[in-house]
C-alpha cells in the first residue's frame, strides 16, 4: 500500500489529486471541531463528560467525534448514505426508477444521483430536527433567541454541513483520487486512533505508576486488532472462481470464443452495507423512544427494557459483575444477549437480501452465459446453471454473513470486559475496505497512464 502511494506521488497528475484529496479531508476534520451556532460549548462539554450513550458513541465513531461536539458536521454524510440505500431499494420496487437504473445509461445514473441528493437533504433536515429535540431538554445548552430562531439556526447549520460534505465527497470522487464518500467515513474513523492510543496508554500508566495488567491488556488489544485486520483483508479479497468455457463460433472469416475464463464470486459481496443496515435498524427504535421520553435510559418498565435491548446502554452504567458483592448481573446479561441475537439475525438477513437482490443474480448471469455461448463445464446451460450458481452463492454468502456478524458483535462483547475502545470491528471493516478500494483505484489510474513499471 505504501509503495503504491509512493509511486503515485511520483506522477505529477496523481500528486495533484492526492494533495487535493488531503486538503478536502483536512477541511472536513477542521469543521468537525466547530460547534454549531446556537450551542454553548462549555455546557456541551459538561454534558458529554457526564453522560454516555451507545447510540451517540456509535454515530460519533463514524463522524470522527463531530456528533459529540455537536459541530456543523455532526451528521457527517449519514443522511446521504441512508438516501442512497432508500433510492437503491426503490429502484428495485418502482418500475420507472428500475428502467432509469438499467437502461438510462450515464444520464440515468446522474438522474438517480440527483434524486439521492434531494432525498439526502430532506433526511438531513429531519435528522437535525431529531438531534435538536434530543438535546433541547439540557438546560442552558442552547442560546436563547426570540421565537423559533434557535431551532431554525441549529437545524439549518447541521443540514448545510451535511449538504456541504456531499459536495466534498463529489469533489474527491471527480477531481481527487475517487471514492469520496467512503474516504470521508474513513477519515472520521481514523481520526479516533489518537484517542484509542491515549486510552491504552492510560491503562498502562496510572498516576505515573506502571501497571502490568494494563500492559497485558494493551498487548492483547494490539494483537487482536492485527489478527482482525488480517482476517478482514483475507475475507474481503477471497473469492470463489467458477470456471467458464466459451464455445467456438465462426462469424464471417473470424473465429470467436474457445477461451477459458471464470466468474469471480466474492465471499463478502455485500461488503459492510448489511452491518450499516442492521445498525440503523437497531438504532431507530431506541432513538424514537428517546425522542418520546428523554429520560427513558434511567426509567423502568416495559419500554425502558426495550430501550435497553436496542440501545444496550446498561453495560455502560451497570457492571456485569458487582465490584462489592461480586454478584452476577443477570439483567444486564439478558439485555446484552437479546441485543446480540437480534443484531446477528439482522446482519445475516440483510446480507442475504442485498447479495441476492442487488449484488449477484444467478438467473441473469446464466442467461448472459447462454447468450454468449458460455457454459460451466459439467453443468447444462439454462436453469441447471442458475441453480448451480445459486447453490454456490448460498454457501459463500452464509460464510460471509457469519463473518460480518461476528466482526460486528465483537465491540459488544468487549464492553462486557469493561474496556471502552474508540472503535470496533465495524470500524475496522470500513477502514480496511476503503483502504483496499482506494489503492486499487490508484493502481488503475497509474495503469491507464502507462506507468506499469511503477507497479512491479
Protein Blocks (a to p, Z undefined) as FASTA:
>chain_A
ZZmmmmmmmpmklmmmmmmmmmmmmmmmmmmmmccehiafklmmmmmmmpccfklmmmmm
mnnommmnopaklnmmmlmmmmmmmmmmmmmmmmklmmmmmmnmmmlmmmmmmmmmmmmm
mmmmmmmmmmmmmmmmpghkaccdehjllmmmmmmmmmmmmmmmmmmmmmmmmmmnojkl
mmmmmmmmmmmmmmmmmmmmmmmpgghiacfklmmmmmmmmmmmmmmmmmmmmmmmgccd
dddddddddehjbceehiacdddddfblnlmmlmmmmmmmmmmmmmmmmmmmmmlmmmgc
jklmmmmmmnopmlmmpcfbdfklopacfklmmmmmmmmmmmmmmmmmmmmmmmmmmmpc
fklmmmmmmmnopacehiaehjllmmmmmmmmmmmmmmmmmmmmmmmmmmmmmmmnopac
fbdfklmmmmmmmmmmmmmmmmmmmmmnopaklmZZ
